[in-house]
C-alpha cells in the first residue's frame, strides 16, 4: 500500500523538513495544504499534490482529507495575539480534526511544544507526569489544540528547543541574550532538551508511518540533555561571536540583565532544568535521534552566521 500523507504548514521551518523526509521515503505520496505561501522548491515535484486550506475558515478544509491515510499537522500561529492564536491553533485544529475524522483518516499527528508545561523546572519529565500549565497565548492555544487531536485518538509530539537552518527564534534569542551579557555565564548546570529540526521532521513522519499506530503524547528531543553552560558556549564558539572565551558568574549575569525584564526572564528560564525524557520515541516511531547538539549545531552554524549578519 502506498500511503498518502497530508501535511499542513508544509512551507514552514519544521513542516518543510517533514516534506523533505517524506520525499526521501520511497512510496509516500504527499498532499500539502497551503494558505498564503506558495509551495515550491524541494516541496514541489512529481506526485506532490497541493490543496488550499485556511484553518480560520472551516469550509475551506472540506475535502482536504479525502483519500488521505495520515495527517501531519505542523501549522500553528506563534505570537502574543491570543485572538488570532485561538482562531488558528485551537479552533482551526478542531476543524481540521473534524474533517480528518469525517474522511476516515487513520492517523492524525500534531506538532506541539513542551512549552505547554509552563516555566519549570522539569527534570527528566516523562509524558503524563505533569499537567500542562501554559504561560503564553501561543502555548495556551496549542495545548487546547492537543486536546482535539488526542480526543480523536491521535498523536502529539512535544519538542523543546528546536534548532537548525531556518530557526528565527530559539538560537537568535540566545544570541540576543549573550549580546546583553557580553559573556557566557559559567557554572550553570541546568539541563535542556534540544532537537535538530531535520531529526524532528523524521520523527513526525515516523509517527505517521510507523507499523503500529502510536497514540498519545510523546516528548521528542535528543536523549542527551545539554547544560546551560555547554549550550551557550557551543553557540558562542560555533558562531564565532566576540564574547567567546569570556565568562561571568550567574550573579554577575543577573546584575547585567537587571534593567532588561525580557532578557532576565529568559535567562532565569535557562538556569533551571527543562529536560523532557521519553524512551518510547525510538521504538514507537522508528526514529533515530542523530548526532549530539555540538555536532549537529556545527552543521547549521553557517546558516546562523549568515542570518545573524543581516
Buried (B, 14 or more C-beta within 10 A) or exposed (E): EEBBBBBBBBBBBBBBBBBBBBBEBEEBBBBBBBBEEEBEEEBEEEEBEBBEBBBBBBEBBBEBBBEBBBBBBBBBBBEEEBEBBBBBBBBBBBBBBBBBBEBEBEBBBBBBBBBBBBEBEBBBBBBEEBEBEBEBBBBBBBBBBBBBBBEBEBBBBBBBBBBBBBBEEBBEBBBBBBEBBEBBBBEBEBBBBBBBBBBBBBBBBBBBBBEEBBBBBBBBBBEEBBBBBBBBBBBBBBBEBEBBEBBBEBEBBBEBBEEBEEBBEBBEBBBBBBBBBBEEBBEBBBBEBEEBBBEBBEBBBEBBEEBEEE
